[in-house]
Amino acid sequence: MESLLSGSPSRAIYVVVFGLAAVACVASLRRARRIDDADTRRGLEWFLLLSGGWAAAHVAYLLAPSTRLSLTAYLVGLTVGFAAVGAWLYFCSAYTGRSLHEDATYRRAAVVVFVFVVGLKLTNPLHGLYFTATPTATPFPHLAVEHSLLHWASMGLAYALSAVGFFMLFELFTQVGHDTRPLAVLVSLTGLPLVFDIVGTASPRFIDMTYEPIGVALFSVGTLFLFFERFQTVRLAGNVDSPVVFLDEDDEIRDSNAPARQLFPNLDDAVGEPLEEALPAVAERLASDDNVLELSRDGESRYYMVATNPFTFGNTRVGRMLLFTDVTQTERYRQEIERQNERLGRFASVVSHDLRNPLSVAHGRIELEQERQATENENLTAAADALDRMGRLIEDVLTLAQAGDDIDDRQPVSLSSIAERAWETVDADGGDLRIESDVTVEADPERLRQALENLFRNSVEHAGPDVVATVGGLDDETGFYVEDDGPGIPPYLREQAFEWGVSGEGGSGLGLAIVETIVKGHGWEITVEESAKGGARFEVTGVRA
């Protein structure tokens, strides 16, 4: 081998070029194994391996010590090279999200075409229609190959099949609005060796052989090292119709799809710029707890939820992907509900304040009149009771309006401790609170106390001041219960118990509605059953212990 290389510099150039192509393909296999998608990885690995094998076969063809071995190496190269077309199509189908590579019909057709073409190549010594091989000494001793009709027909078929894969890639790039020029440059590498094929046929300065392994090797390695990360961004962007922006590990703009550039026109010239400079409003949203971005488009405000996900190449994080989802309708509805709750809260405060003053005056006058009269006046007593009931009703209305607010201040609290605090506010002389078991729940302490107070008051209203209320955790550890020994709630009224205005005699009809509002504000559920002593039993489930 050394004598051949030293005596023939031109041969050395050929060997080095094809050898480097083979080594580059094989060396790239390690990086290709880091591709996440199994089918895409498998297709690209085989494409690299077969491309490298084709180039290696040409090295063997150039260095073979005999005509027979040189011819065998060349035939192996032709076979492996045509097989690379199948690997390329497999990769393109998997990468673009198609299922052609999994279709049994297409697979069988591919095998038939491959066997037929390879059969024509291998039987060339019998028909001589593919190529003729003649030993020659120009420009150095080698086996000169003169290609015939079947070779050019086979090459045309290979390029036609490869074009199908190129079309898949260009279609995907176009769909996501990605620049196709870099892909076009990369694809052109596969056609460049065809020029040398033609020149080799017409000029003695180049040996007459197939030069495609060089271009295919450059393309396969370039696909992996130069553009695969860009291919990956295109594939991710192609899976969604929403705007997508890709950042590198330094949070600089790396890429984007067409919807994102429509949403942010300055992205066209923002590649390489830090996110905080190119899209300061987006950077501000990502740095805050509120991930909803407000943008003015065509004279109206639109809202987009900004989600961020790590962007990896294999197991290596190379940046992150920003996904913008249009949530305009949802956000407008949320804002409207927020405004309604705010108006309701203001209304309840104003009403309760304006009613309390005249109620206080009326209550004071009744007390003065009762003190002035020597005997108890039933009419004044009834009026005082009615005023007390109106006062409780006002308090319940205000509490119900406030109970609709979001539950944010959650912390682990002891159910028994909150229940004891709530019981102290209930007018239940002669009654008793029993704690069967204690549980620690994640809740807003004040809101939970309000709910328990209303449950206890409901028991007093229906069972009397000597009621016995019991609190404990459920056996399946999914929540807790509050029950009493009163008359209970009839089965036909249990589904209506939490509706507004449903009450026994003397109640406001809002107490249990307040309880349900607070419970659901925590994300829990409440139901009413019958206690062991025939009273009412309220079970709260879905509680995080």
Secondary structure, DSSP 8 states (H G I E B T S, - for coil): -HHHHHH-HHHHHHHHHHHHHHHHHHHHHHHHTT-SSHHHHHHHHHHHHHHHHHHHHHHHHHH-SSHHHHHHHHHHHHHHHHHHHHHHHHHHHHHTT--GGG-HHHHHHHHHHHHHHHHHHHTHHHH--SEEEEEE-SSSSEEEEEE-HHHHHHHHHHHHHHHHHHHHHHHHHHHTT---HHHHHHHHHHHHHHHHHHHHHH-TTS-SS--HHHHHHHHHHHHHHTSHHHHHHHHHHHT-SS-EEEEETTSBEEEE-HHHHHHSGGGGG-TTSBHHHH-HHHHHHHHSS--EEEEEETTEEEEEEEEEEEEEETTEEEEEEEEEEE-HHHHHHHHHHHHHHHHHHHHHHHHHHHHHHHHHHHHHHHHHHHHHSSS--HHHHHHHHHHHHHHHHHHHHHHHHHHTS-----EEEEHHHHHHHHHHTS--TT-EEEES---EEEE-HHHHHHHHHHHHHHHHHHH-TT-EEEEEE-TTSSEEEEEESS----HHHHTTTTSTT---TT--S-HHHHHHHHHHHTT-EEEEEE-TTSSEEEEEES---
